[in-house]
């Protein structure tokens, strides 16, 4: 596969994942046509009065260029709320009262119409997150932020990624109906959502396969997993920093706690101390993002170390236990309890992947411990991300889409991982001399590290978007099935023959995923 073909594949998958990511929760919304609002300032006789003008001045032909011209407004079917005025001795006073009443009604009605248009415009904007677990939607503002996130397992608990809420069948409101109307999700809508999820999973699988292949080739050339892992993190930074700088992509904005910020501003006049206090306040409010960054960065580091210490098949045998870790941690940290039958249905998935890889088993303790530790960190990151998605993100910041949140995680992970380069520093001198004496090896290594960094960022971003649509345990199962395709693909790429046990194990793993879906739907 030459460089041009790889570049074309990267471009296609990058554009596809952005397009599908933007379309995740974009529902069909009937919008009211935005027409100008007009109000006529009339009395019951149909005469339009000018401000601060007496009737005698209105009847005359006024040629004064500085005369006050009232802007033309009109409301269909508008009827004044006052009665016909007859001529009295104080008609000027009565007319001024009439004009004041008109102006007051115009201001109130205009403000109401502007608020309605503002709500319509907000409704037209789609979001990629739930705005929190809202069991009872009573207002329009609650309803417009409710997203539809389908769990591919189609559980009976109405998409288990939203906790214990009722069926997530709310759609953005139609102004032709009442504001609190419940709109059931039709079979076609469910099919479309499942299709989007399957497409995301497919692209996630492909990007992950390419990453593992390029990563293994780089490690075979230079066995410095820590340096390679951190370099891969840094390769992903320009993918989102350049669109941010060119304003091709909305930058995320994080909010401070205003009350705490006022206390900081009033407590100390020293700029250095004040800046440190703001930094502590930022870490306190956005501790979830910081935790996910640490989990994500060091899970990647440990995975690359394991890949350098053992074979791909062995590493993914151990990683196949990820659903068990997800079920274990969700039970203790999220109080998410499932039936014994559902827990039992996870066993065939792990057994199937193990059987598919047992032919090439190469056991090393370093690979085992590194992979198990990476599993723990990956599971903790998934649970922490799911908890964060359940919050009202509008209170945390602006433009917090899955892509931007993962970009923040990548940026923070690069910062947290940089000190780990010291562990490999004693190998840099020998590696530099070797690569300088073998320029061809340097080019090949650079290409593999660069491509693995790009694929790593893309597949993790797709994984993060998929997590927004799936229950974290279902996400772990999907990740396990991905390993079957990864192992089978690695057989063909590295020239390993396909065995009967490999096919049998793959069938058991895929069948176990289907059984898990049915058991979870029936028993919970």
N, C-alpha and C positions, 0 to 999 in steps of 0.2 A: 504494500500500500504506500504510494508515494506521498509527498508532502502536500501536493495540491488536493488529492482526494481527502486526506485527513482534515485539511482546512475547510473543505466544503462540508464535510460531515459535522465539524464543530459548529459552523455557521448555521446549518439547518437545525441541529438540536438546540442550539442556544435560542434561536428565534422561536422554535416550537414551544419550548418550555416557558418562555416569556408570554407567548400568546395564550397558552392554556392556563398559566398562572393568573393572567388578567381576567380570564373568563370563568373562573371557578364559581363565583357566587353571583354572576351577572344574570339576573332574572328578567323576564319580559315585563316591562312596566308601561302602562298606558299613561301618557303624559297629557296634561292639559295644554292646549296651544297657548303660547305666551303672546297675548295681544295687549296693546296699550290700553290703560285704564283712563277713562274720561269721565269727568263730572261736569254737568251743566249747572251753573249757578243761576237759577231762575226763581221767580215768584209764581204765584198761581195764575197770573195773567200772561205768563210767558215772556215777560220782559227780563232781559239780562241787565243786572245792575252792575255798575262799576264801583270799586271800593272808594269809600269816603266821598261819594258824589250824591248830591241831592237830586230828587226827581226833576226839578226844574232844569238842572244842568244836563240831565240825560236827554230830555226832550229836545233841547237845543242842539244845533249842529256844532259840535265842538271841534275846532281845528287846531287846538293846542297840541303841539308835538310831544309835550311832556306829560300828556294825559296818561293815567295809569291804565295799562291794558291787562285785564285778568287773563291768565292762560286758559285755553279752551279745555274744559273737562266735560266728560259725559259718562253717565251710568245708565245702562238700559233699564227701563221700567222704574226709573227713580221718581218717587213722589214725596214732596215735602211733607213734613209732619205738622205743619201749622196750617191754620185756616186762612181763608181769603181775607185780606186786610182792606177795610174801607177807609176812605179818606177821613182823617181826623185833623184836629188842629195841630197835633204834634206828629205829623206823618213822617218827618225826618227822623225822629227818635225811633218810631216803629220800624222804619226801613233799616236803620242801623242794627236794631235787635235781630231783624230777619237775616241780615248779612252775617251777623255773628253766629246765629244758629246754623246757617249753611256751612260756614267755615268749620265749625266744630264737627258737624256731621261728616264733612269731606275729609278732615284729618283722621277721624276715627276709622272711617271706611277704607281710606287709602292705606293706613297702617295695617289693617287686617288683611287687605289684598296683598300687600308687599310681604307680609309674613307667610301667607299661603304660597306665594311664588318662591320664596326662599326655601320653604319646606319641599316644594316640588323639585327644585334644583338639587337640594341635598339628597332627595330620594333617587335622583338620576345617577348619583355617584355610587359605585359599587365598592364594597369592602370585601376583604378576603378572610376576615375573622368574625367569630361571634363576638358580640359586645357584652358578653357575660351570660350567666345562666338566668334567664328570665322566664319563670313559669307562667306568669299571667301577664299578657300583653294588654295593657289598658289604654295606652295612649298611642298617638301616631308616632311620636318620637321614639318610643320603644320599638315599634313595629318595623320602622324603616331600617334599623340597624341589625335586625335579626337575619343571620345568614343561614343558608341551607348547606349543611355539611353531612354528606352521606358516609356511612360506614359500609364498606364493601361486604361486611359479614351480614348486613341487614338483620340486626338483632331485634328482638321483640321489645327491648327497652328503648326503642326509638333513638337509635344512633348513640351508642354508648360513649361517644366522645363528648357528650354534653351532660354527663352525669345522670341524675335521676329525673330529668325533666321529661315532660310528656312528649308525644311525637312531634318532631320538628317539621310541622307542615305549614308554617307561616310564610306568606309571601309579602312583598311590599304592597301597600294598600293601593287600591284603585279608587280614584276620587268619585267614580260613579256610584260607589257603594259606601257603606258606613266605614268609619275609620277603624273600628275594632272588629271588622269582619275576619273570620277564619277562612283561609283558602286552602283546601286540601291539596297535597302534592299528588298529581296524577301519575299514572303508570309511565307515561311518556317522559315526564320530568325526571322520574327516578331512573329510567333507562338512560337518559342523557347524562345525568350525574354519575352513574356507574361507568358509562363510557368514558367520561372525562377522567375518572379515577384510574381506570384501566390504562388509558393512554399515558397518564403520568407515571404509573408504575412501569409501563413498558420502556419509556425513555429513561427512567431511573435505572432500570436493569441494564440497559445498553451502555449508559455512561459509566456505571459501576464496573461492568466487564472490561471496558477499554482502560479504565483507571488501573485495575488490578494487573492487567497484562503489561502496561507501560511501567507500572511501579516495580513489578517483579524483574523486568528486563534491566531497569536502572540499578536495582539492588544486586543483580548478578554481576554487573560491571564494577560497581563500587559499593562495598559493604560498609556503608556509613549511614545507617537508617535514621539516626537523629537529625543529621544535617539534611538528608534528602526530605524527611518529613516536614521540617520547618521551611525548607525552600518551597515545597509544594504549597504550603499555606500562603507564603508571600507571592507566589505566582498568581493566586486568585485575587489579590488586592486590586490590580488595575481593571479587572472585569467590572467592578462596581464603582471604583473611584473615578475613572474617566467619564462614565455617564453622569455621575454626580457633578463633576466640575464643569462639564459641557451643558448641564441642565437638561440632559436628555432623559433623566430619571429623577423623580422627586426625592429630595434629600429628607431623611427622617429628622424630626425635631423632637427633642426630649424636654419635658417640662419639669421645673423645680416645684417644690412645695412652697407656695407663696408665703404662708404664715411663717414657716421656718426660715425662709429667705429674708423676711423682714426682721426677724430676730437677729439673724447674722449681721445684717446691715446696721442694726442699732446697737449691737453688742460690742463691736470692736471697730476701730478706725484704721487699724493696720491692714494694708492691702494683702500682705503675705498671709497673715492669719485668717483673713476673710476668705482668701482664695482656697486655703486648706480646708476651712469649714464648708465651703461650697462643694469641694471635692468629696468630703466625707458624706455630705447630704446626698450627693449624686449616687455614691456607692450604696447608701442606705435605701434610697428609693428604687434604684435599678439593680438591686442585688440579684434578681432573677436572671438578668442578662449577663451579669458577671459570672454567676454560677454556671450558666450554660456555656459561656466562653471557655471556662476552665475545663469543664467536662468534655466539651467538643475537641479542644486542642490536645489534651493529653490522651484522650481515647484514640485520636488519630496517630499520635506519637507511638503509643504502645502497639497499635495495629501494625505499623510499619516495622517496628522492632520485631514483632512476632513473624512477620512475613520474611524478614531477613534471616531469622533463625530457623525457620522450618518451611515445609512445602505449603503451597496454596491449599491443597486438599486438607491437610491437618489443621491449619489455621481456621478454615471454614467449618470443619467438624466441630471445633470448640465454639465457634461463633454461632453455630446452629442452636445452642442452648439459650440464645437471647430471649425467646418467648417465655422460658421458665424464669429468667431473671425479671422480666417485665411483670409477670404475674405475681412473683414474690414481693417485689418492691411496691407494686400498686396495692397489694393487700395490706402492707404495714404502713405505707406513707400516705396513701390516698383512701384507705378504708374501702377499697373496691373489691368486694367479695364475689366470687363466682362459685358455681356448683362443683362438686367433686367430679362430675362427668365432663365438665368443660376443662378442668385442669387435666383430666386423664387424656383428653383428645389432643393435648400438646405433645404427648409422648411419641406418637407415630411420626410427627414432623421431624423431631430430633433424630429418631431412629432411622428414618429414610435418608436424611442427609448424611448421617454417619455411614450408612451402608453404601451410599453412592461414592464415598471417598475412601473406604477402607482398603481398597487395592493399593493406594499410594500412601499409606500411613507411615509417617516418619516422625517419631515421637522425640521431642526435646523439651526439657523443663522450662527453658527460657521462653519458647514459643507458647507453651501451655499457660504459664503464669501471666505473660504479657497479654494473651488473648482474653483470659478470664477477667483481668483487670480492665481491659478495654470494654468488655461486655458490661461490667458494672457501671462504668462511667457513661457509656452510651445509653443505658437504661435510665440512669439518673437524669441525663440531659433530656431524654424524651419525656419523662414525667414532669420535669421542671418546665419544659416548653408547653406541655399540655395545660399545666396550671396557669401559666402566663396567658395562654390563648383564651382561657375562661374568664379573664378579667376584662374590665372596660378599658380598652387600649386608648380611647380618646382622652382619658384622664392622664395617661402616661406620656403621650406625645402625639405628634402629627405625622402622617404618611408612614405609619408602622405596618407596612405590608409584610408578608412572609419573606419576600426577596430582601427588603431593607433590614428586617430583623436578623436574617441570616448574614447579611453583609456586616452588620454590627458585631455579630458573633465572630465572624472571620477576622475582623480588624482587631478585636480584643484578644482573640486567641493568638494572633501573631505577636502581640505585646507580651502575653503571659508565657509563650513558648520560647521567646528569644533567649532568656537566661540558660535554657537547657543546652544551647550550643556549646557551652563550656565543657560538657561531658565528652564531646567529640573533638575538642580543640587539639588534643595531642596527636590526632591522626591527620590533621590538615597538611602538615609539612610533607609527609610521605605521599599523600594523595596528590598534592600540587606537583611534586616532581614527576610522579608517574604520568599524570595527564599532560604535562608540558612535553614530555618525551614521546607521547603517543597522541598526536593531534587528532587523528581519526577517531580514537576512542573518546576524546573530549567532545567531539561533535555529536557522536551517537548518544553519549551520556546526557549531554545538554538537551538533545531532542526528546529523549525519554522522560527526563525530569520535567521539562516544560509541558509536554503533553499530559503527563500524569497529574500535574498541578491543575491544568485546565479541566480535565475530566473529574478530578476530585472536587473542585468547586461546583461544577454543574450537577454532579450526582448528589452531592449533599444538599444543594439548594432544592433539587427536585424532591429529595427525601423530606426536607423540612416542609415543603408545600404539601406533600402527601400526608404528613403527620397532622396537618390542619384538617384534613378530610377524614382521617381514620382514627379509630380508637388506638391507643398506644400499644395494646397487646396485638390487635390486628395488624398494626404497622410492623411489629416484631415478626409476626408470621409471614407477612409479605417480604420482609427482609430475609427470612429463612428460605423461602421459595426462590428468592433471587440468587441465593448461594448455589442452588442446584444448577441453574442456568450458567452461573459463573464457573462452576467446576466442569461442567460439560464443555463449555467453550474453551476453557484452558486446556482440556484434553486435545482439542483439535489444533490450538495455536502452538502448543509446545510439543506436538507430535505424539502424545500418549494415546494408545489404542483404547477404544471404548469397550468396556467389559459388560458382562451380563449383570453383575452386581450393581454397576453404575446405573443401568437402566431400571433395574428393580428398585433401587433406593430412591431414584428420582420419582418413580411412580408412587411409591409409598408416601413420600413427602408431599407431593401435590395432592394425592388423595386425602392425606391427613389434614391438609388445609381446608378441603371441602367438608370433611367430617367436623372439624372445629367450628366452621360456620354454622352447620346444621345443629350441632349440640348446643352452641351458645344461644342460638335462636330459640331452642326449645326449653332448655333448662336454665339459661342465664349464667 
